[in-house]
Amino acid sequence: MTSPSEPRAARRSSAASPLTTPPSDAAVPVVDASAVRDMEDVGEVLGNACFGCGPDVPHGLRIRRTGHDGSTAYAEFTVQPEHQGAPGLAHGGILASAMDEILGTSAWLLGGRYVTGRLETDYLAPVPVGSVVHLTARCTGVDGRKAYIEGEARLGGPDGPIAVRAASIFIKVPLEHFTKER
Ligand SMILES: CCCCCCCCCC(=O)SCCNC(=O)CCNC(=O)[C@H](O)C(C)(C)COP(=O)(O)OP(=O)(O)OC[C@H]1O[C@@H](n2cnc3c(N)ncnc32)[C@H](O)[C@@H]1OP(=O)(O)O
């Protein structure tokens, strides 16, 4: 329940704008079993250099995936001093990166390879350095190569207050997207 004293963005029921709202005839997302298996050892598939989830990337977010339920993905990370923007607080771009990672994890569950096409963020509360940030994302519909995905970052526990909300479109790409010469 929202009240007039809450920030304007929090009073909206969703982070999604018209651009990130799936069309009414979008398909219901279907999770791909082989993608679920690959996610159990995603480092084997993607390597371990990811800024979002690489476990040994020194200044990375080191996001830990904690599970999924259908296309809903769960993860968490701890905000480190090197993620700071304003004194003592996480940088907004760092939080957008964390949302990109969890939204991309939900897209991964659909099978194939997806890249971020559009990412919208609502920042609802500051996130102190040292916080454990609980990330969730789910697919709200699939339209051709486009997967519409929304998510939240919460503080204080998986059911804690929302600090960041995001809505996105991920676009399905062929493997050559990652292997073609730059
Ligand atoms: C478990 C592991 C989890 C891993 C998580 C990792 C998370 C991190 C994910 C990332 O950060 S990926 C890196 C950031 N993203 C990029 O680098 C993407 C750069 N952009 C591109 O490579 C191309 O623009 C793109 C592949 C997205 C689209 O080019 P294409 O030529 O393949 O597609 P096209 O332009 O024909 O568009 C296909 C459809 O997507 C739509 N589309 C494309 N770009 C869009 C966009 N930006 N916003 C909204 N819709 C978009 C487009 O309108 C169209 O819709 P329709 O089929 O309905 O006509």
The ligand as a Gaussian input file, in Angstrom:
#p B3LYP/6-31G(d) Opt

LIG

0 1
 C       23.074000     -16.810000     -15.749000
 C       23.820000     -15.783000     -16.569000
 C       23.225000     -14.411000     -16.490000
 C       23.985000     -13.403000     -17.273000
 C       23.449000     -12.035000     -16.959000
 C       24.162000     -10.994000     -17.748000
 C       23.432000      -9.673000     -17.645000
 C       24.138000      -8.614000     -18.448000
 C       23.471000      -8.421000     -19.787000
 C       24.146000      -7.314000     -20.529000
 O       24.565000      -6.348000     -19.947000
 S       24.275000      -7.454000     -22.255000
 C       25.277000      -6.046000     -22.658000
 C       24.492000      -4.784000     -22.903000
 N       23.714000      -4.870000     -24.142000
 C       24.290000      -4.786000     -25.343000
 O       25.490000      -4.686000     -25.488000
 C       23.368000      -4.851000     -26.535000
 C       23.847000      -3.914000     -27.644000
 N       22.818000      -3.857000     -28.721000
 C       22.852000      -4.757000     -29.738000
 O       23.732000      -5.610000     -29.851000
 C       21.726000      -4.687000     -30.712000
 O       21.179000      -3.381000     -30.756000
 C       20.578000      -5.719000     -30.365000
 C       21.151000      -7.131000     -30.470000
 C       19.984000      -5.471000     -28.979000
 C       19.448000      -5.557000     -31.385000
 O       19.978000      -5.593000     -32.691000
 P       19.392000      -6.592000     -33.819000
 O       19.822000      -6.013000     -35.139000
 O       19.737000      -7.993000     -33.512000
 O       17.825000      -6.509000     -33.638000
 P       16.767000      -5.485000     -34.280000
 O       17.262000      -4.093000     -34.259000
 O       16.312000      -6.083000     -35.557000
 O       15.567000      -5.589000     -33.193000
 C       14.927000      -6.835000     -32.907000
 C       13.714000      -6.491000     -32.069000
 O       14.170000      -5.966000     -30.814000
 C       13.699000      -4.632000     -30.633000
 N       14.763000      -3.847000     -30.028000
 C       16.051000      -3.772000     -30.431000
 N       16.743000      -2.946000     -29.630000
 C       15.856000      -2.477000     -28.722000
 C       15.957000      -1.574000     -27.653000
 N       17.113000      -0.989000     -27.338000
 N       14.853000      -1.311000     -26.914000
 C       13.682000      -1.906000     -27.212000
 N       13.515000      -2.786000     -28.227000
 C       14.593000      -3.050000     -28.976000
 C       13.390000      -4.132000     -32.052000
 O       12.426000      -3.096000     -32.011000
 C       12.865000      -5.395000     -32.690000
 O       11.536000      -5.607000     -32.282000
 P       10.460000      -6.253000     -33.288000
 O       10.925000      -7.669000     -33.506000
 O        9.151000      -6.145000     -32.570000
 O       10.538000      -5.420000     -34.535000

